Amino acid sequence: MSTSDLNLPDLSHEAPGTALSAQRATEPETLDMRDKIAADLKPVFDVPVSVQAVIGRTTIEVSKLLELGPGSVLELDRRVGEAIDIYVNSRLVARGEVVVVDDRLGVTMTEIIKNSDG
């Protein structure tokens, strides 16, 4: 199927930022659709979710846990530089990397997981 079969307008001569492209970006039907979608989603904007960035896991006995103190090293199941798992409401949704932003730790998402089989 060619593009002429789709009956699409020719936009090849329209430069970004021109009056025509600005008009198309703010067409009333497009804005109305965006407003409707935003209005439909508004009830979920204030729903709290739990977000976890898991850098690794381990299993230890309670007696060993009680021996931990400042400076103790707890070996995890991940290697340095390996992606961390990001969970939302206990469901794996992404993988990412730890970053430092203004002396605080953060996470950059590098991969979105489409199903929780990962």
N, C-alpha and C positions, 0 to 999 in steps of 0.2 A: 504494500500500500504506500503510495507516495504522499508527500505533504499536501499536494494539490487535491487529493481525494478527501482530505480531512476538512477542507474549506476553512483554513486558518488564515488570518490576516497577515499580510506581508509586513514584517517589522524590521526587515534588514536595513532600511534606509532611515530608521528612527534612532537617533542617538540618545543615550541616557541623559536625563536632565533637560530634554527639550519640553516645550509646552505640551506636545501630544503625549509624550511618555508620562509626564506629571499628571495629565488629565486621566490617562488610563489607570494610573496607580490609585487615584482617588475617586474612581467611578462610584456613584452612589450604591449600586448593587453589591460591589465588592466590600465597601465599608459597612453596609447593612449586614452582610453575611458575617463579617468579622465581629461586629457588635453582638450579633445573635449568638455566635459561638462563645464569646466571652461571657455573655449573660447566662448561657446554659451552664458554663463551668463555674460561675461565681460561687455556688453553694459549696464546692469542694476546696476553695482556696484556703479556708481556715481550718481544714481537717488536719489534725496533727499526725505526723508519720514519724516512725523511728528509723533513723539512718545510722548504719554502722559501717565503719571502714575497718576491715579485719586484716591486720598485718601478718597474722599467723596464729596457729593453735598448738596446744600441747596438752598432754594428760600427765598429771602427777598425783602422787598419793597425798592425802591430807597431811600426813606427818611431815612430808617434804615442803608442802605449802606453808605450814606453820613455822618452818625454819627460815623462810625467806625474810630478808630485811633489806635496808638501804644498801645498794651496791651489789645485790644478788643478781646473777645472770640466769634468765629463764630461756632455755633453748626452744625455739619455735620450729614449725615444720616448713618454713620458707627460707629461701636463700636471699642474700642481699641483692637488690635490684629487681627481684621478681615482682610481678604485678600483685596488688592487693585486691581483695574482694570487697565490693560495695553492696550492702544489703539495704533494702527498704522494706520495713515491716517483715523482717526475717526472710525475705525473698531476694535471691541473688539477681541484681539488675545490671551491674557493670563491673569492670575491672579498671584499676587506675594505678597511679604512681603518687607517692608521697612527695609533697613540695613544701617549701618554706616561703611564707608570705608575711612580711613585716614581723619577723621573729616568732611567727606562729605556724603550726603545722596545718597543712591542708591536703586536699586530694585533687588530682587532675584525672578526670575520666578519660581513659584511652580506648575503651571498648564497651559497647552497650550489648548486654546479653538479652537476646529476644525471648528465650524461654529459660526456665530455671533448671534445665538439665545439666548446666555447666557446673 
